[in-house]
Amino acid sequence: MVKDKIKEWIENGDVQPGEKIYSENELVKMFGVSRHTVRQAVGDLVHEGWLYREQGAGTFVSSLAREPHPAPQEPSAEPAGGKNIGVITTYISDYIFPSIIKGIESYLTSKGYSLVFACTDNDIEKEKQCLETMLSRNIDGLIVEPTKSSGYNPNVNYYLQMEQKNIPYLMINQFYSQLNPPHMLLNDEKGGFIATDHLIQQGHERIIGLFKTDDLQGVYRMKGFVSAFRKNNITFFPEMIITYSTEDEKSGILDKLNGLLDSPETMPTGIVCYNDQMALAVIDMLREHGLNVPDDISIVGYDDSYLATASDVKITSVTHPKMQMGIDAAKWIVSAVENKHEDSNEQDSIIYDPELVIRNSTKPITSDLQQPITVSQE
């Protein structure tokens, strides 16, 4: 009901692209439903591209919301004549991606470029369709976020075709090692390290890591997690790492963690999460067990997204450049397109240095927490 009504407002023009929708509290009162129902409806509309979120500002109608909705792998708009840049990301309207895309769009449009957007949903077959469409539309350059970057990508030949056609491309957030292309990414190994080291310096030793491993971001964050244990001479234990892939249901990951909460011997005092989305889901699950964050268990997220401050528990999180990455990527691709006589592969890649934003989801361990606790503890 909530989801359909918001879509009706958008389709009827009651709210225009760029306009802010009602707050969560207002929607709860308006429809007489639970906060969970409203949050689910808004989350679905964000994922489907009807809405987007701005950290600290609220939820807004997407500029694409009233256009015909293509399949996820299809570009979102036809390029205008002239200079056209393709942008392929795993997602477009959810999480940190609106900020990255806003950075790309703000610079490219100021330089007179048209953009063709597409997303893969982190699916290799959809990436193939995106690349075929981009090539058929004669783009001048491409900014792409790799799909499932931790394994071999069968779409490498499309990137090689672009090289043969002298179409410059840049990869963001990660890159395919088979190609070693120009790239802009966060030092995720350092990010995983500082997230884990923060908990260790607070006295935590039984720390669980939750990592998505079909993308290299998660692999490197996990590597940093392990490095922090080694540097601080903390004993490893069997249940310290839980991994998952794009296709895994979030509930399945939480079920694995849930099993560790059933025993005082396996109860962690700290959890490092792959991103803020997972951190928020973990906090909700811990509440169902009567566990308090951070009094019982400290949580660290990643990306410093709007979700880090979306609930009453403000999440300690590793920063991601987001908007700046988008601007830098746009500047790179413009330079590559306008200087095609030069080898674009020789242009500098960028590795961003992460920092930790400390909020109230973590706290130093107390003597009470150094002893095993039960899930019924208040």
N, C-alpha and C positions, 0 to 999 in steps of 0.2 A: 504493500500500500504506500509506504513512504517513498520507496524507490520510484514507483510509477508516477506518483504525484509530482516529484521533483522533475522527472523527465517531461511531464506534461507542461510544467511551468516553462521549461527551456524551449520546448517545441512551439509553444504558443507565443513565445517572445516576452513572457512576463518577467523573465530575468535574461539579461543580455550577456554575451561573451565578455568576460572580464569583470562582471559584477559579482559581488559577494552574496552567497546564499545565507539563509538563516543559520544561527549558531546551533550547536548540538542541543543546548538547553531549550532553545526556542522550539526546535522541532519536536523534542520530547513532549513539551506542553501542548503544542499544536495538534499532534496526532494521538496523544494519550497512550504512547507506547514506551517501552523500556529504553534506556540509554543504549543498551546492547543492540537493539533492533535498529535504532537510528544510525549507530556507528557502522553496522553491517551494511545498511542501505547506501550510506554515503561512500563507504569503502568500495562497494561494488561499482558505483558510478564513477569513482576516480579511476579504478582499474579499466573500465570500459571507455574512458576518454571523455565522459560528459563533464566531469569536474576536475579541478586540480587544487592542490593545497599549497599555501605559502606559509613558511614557518613564521609563527608569531602573529600572523595576520588573519588567517581563517581559510575558508573553502570558497572557491570561485568557479564560475562557469567557464569551461574551456572554449578557446577560440574555434575549436573544431566541432563543438557540440551540436550545432545546427546544420552541419554539412552532412551529406550522406555518409554513413559509417562504413568504411571499407573493411574487408577482412584484415586481421592484425598484420599480415605480411605485406599488404598493399600500401603504397605511398599514400599519404593523407591528402595530397593536393597535386594538381597538375602544375608543372613549372611554366612560368611565363617565358616569353622570348628573352634571349640574351644569356646572361651568366647564371647557371643553375648548379646548386650544390646539393648533393644527396646527404641525408643524415639517417643512419640506421642505428637504432639502439635496441636493447633487449625489451625495454618498456618505454612508453612515452609519457603517460599521464599520472604515474604513480611514484610515490616515494621521493627520491632525490632527482629523478629524471626531469621534472618540469623546470627545476632550477638550472640544470645543465643545458637543456634545450633553450631556455630563455637567454642564457649567455651567448649561445651560438647565434640565435636569431637576432639578438640586439645588434651584434656587430655586423653580421652579413647583410642585413637589410639596410644598415647605414651606409654600406658600400655598394648598394644597388644590386645585390644578388637575390635571386629567388631560391627558395628552399623546397625540397621534396622530402617529406618525412616518411619513415616506415619503422615498424618494430617487428621483432622476431619472436617475442615471448620466450626467448632463450631456447628456441627450437631450430635445429640445424636445417631441416627441410624448409621452414619458413624463411630462414636466412637466404637459402638458395633462390627462392622466389623473389625476395627483395632485391638481390643482386641482379637477377635477370631483368627485372623491371627497370632498375636504375640504368643498366647498360643500354636497354632499349630506348630510354628517354634522353640519351646523349648528355648525361651530366658532365660538368666540367671538373668536378672534384667530389670526393666522398669522405665524410667523417663517419666512422663506424665503431660501435662497441661490439667486440667479439662475442659470439655465442658459444657457450660451453668451452671456454678457452683452455681448460686443463687437459683436453685430449686432442687427438688428431682431428682436423677439420676437413671434410671432403670437399668443401667449397673453395679450397685454395686456388683452383684453376681460374675462378672468376677474378680473383685479385691479380693473378698473373696476366689475364687478358687486359685488365686496366693498365698494368705496367706497359704492355705492348702498345696500347693505344695512347700512352703518355697521359693518362688520367691520374693525377696525384690522389693518394688516399692516406688517411691518418687514422690510427686506432686509439681509442680512449678507454680508460679503466684497466685494460689489459691488451695483450696482442698475441697473435698466433706465432709461436716460436718457429714454425716451419718457414715463415716469411721474414721475420725480424724487421717489420716495417717501422717507420717513424711512429712514435706513440707518446701519449701523455697519460700518466698514471700516478697513483698514490703509492708510496713505499709501504705496502701492506705488511711486509714482514716486520718492519719497525712498529707499525700500528698495532699488530698483534702482541708484540713484545711490550710496548708501554702500557697497553691495557692490562696485561697479566702482571707485569712488574708492579703496577699500582696496587693491586690486591695483595701481592706478596709483601710489599713494604708496609701495608696495613696489618700485617700479621697473619694473613690467610695462607694456608698451605694446601688444604683440600679444595682445589679449584677445578671446576668442570669447564671444558671448552666445547661450544656448539658451532660447527663449521660446515658451510656448504662447499662441497669439494669438486663439483663439476665445472666451477669457474676458478681460475687461478687466483683470484682475489682471496678466496677462502683457503686455498692451499697455502698461500704465503702468510695469511693471518694465523693459521694453525702452526706454521713453522716458527713464527715469532712467539707464539704461546709456549711451544716446547723450549725455545731458546731461553725464555725467562726462567723456567724451571731449572735448566742447566746452570745458568749464570748464578742463581741464588742457592744452588745445591739443595733444591727441594726434591724430596723423594717422589718418583713417578708411581702411579697406581693404575690398575687395569681400566677403570671406568672414567678416566680423566678426559677422554675425547669422544664426542658423539658427532658423527658426520651424516650428511644428508645430501640429496641432489634436488634439482629443480622439480622432478616428478614426485618426490616424496610429499605426502600430505603432512602439513604442519602438525596435525594431531599425532601422527606417527612419531615425529621427533620428540614431541612432548611426552608421549607414552614412554619412550626410552628414559627420559629424564625422570618421569613419574616413578619408574621402578626404583630409582636410586633414593627417592625420598621415603620409601617404605621401610628402610632399615637405618638405624643410627650409625652403623658402620660405613654406609655408603653416602650418608648425607653430606653434601658439600657446604662450605661456608661462603663460597664465592663462585660466580658463573660468568664466563666471558662469552659473549654472543657474537655471531657472525655479523649481525647488523641490528639496528634499532627496532626493526619490525619483530625480529625474533626476541629481542630483550623485552619488548612490551608484552608479547604473548607469554613469555616465561613469568613475568610479574603477575599477570592475570591468573596463571595456573597456580602459582605459589599461594596466592590469596585463597584459592579454593581449598588449599590444604591448611589454611589457618596460619600460614607463614608470612612474616612481615619482611619487607625490603626497606631498609637494609639491616634491621635489627637481627633477623635470623640468617638471612642470606644477602650478600652484596652482589649487585649486577652491574656489568659493564657492557655497553652497546658499541656500535660502530657506525660512522657516517655523520654523526651530529646532525641528524635530520630533524624535521619538525616534530617527529614522534618522540624525540628525546625529552621534550617538554610538554607533551600532549596530555599527560595524566598527572595526578597528584604526586606521584613519584617521579622526580626529574632525574633522567638517566645520565650517569657519567658515560661519556662517549668520545670516541676518536673522531677527529675532524676529517671532513672530505672537502676538497676545494669547490665542488659543484659549479656555481656560477662562473668562477674564475677559470675553471677548466674549460667551460663552454666558450668563453671569450678567447682564451688562448688557442683553442682548437680552431675557432673561426679565423683568427689572425693567421694561423699557420696555413690553413687551406687557401686563403686569399693570396698569400705570398707565393705559394706553390703554383697556383693557377696562373698568376700574372707574371711569373718568371719561369715559364716552362723550358726555357733554354738551359736552365740550371737543373742539376739533379736534385729533385725534391727529397730523395732519400738521405741526402747529406745535411738537410736541415736538422737542427737540434731537436731531440726529443726532450720531454720534461718529466722529471720525477719529483712529485710534490712531497714535502716533508710533513708528516702528520703530527698533531698535538693532541693532548688529552684534555677535554673539558670536564672538570670534576663537579658533579652535582650530588644530590642527596641519595642516590641509589647505592652508594658505597660508604662504608665507615670502617674505622679500625676495629679489629676483632677484640672481643672482650674475653675475660676469663671464662664466662659462661659458655661462649661459643666455642671455646677450645675443647670442650667436652662434647661427646655425641649428644644430639638433641633428637627428639621425636617429632613426628609431623603434627602431633596434637598440641605442641607447645605454643602458647600465645606470644 
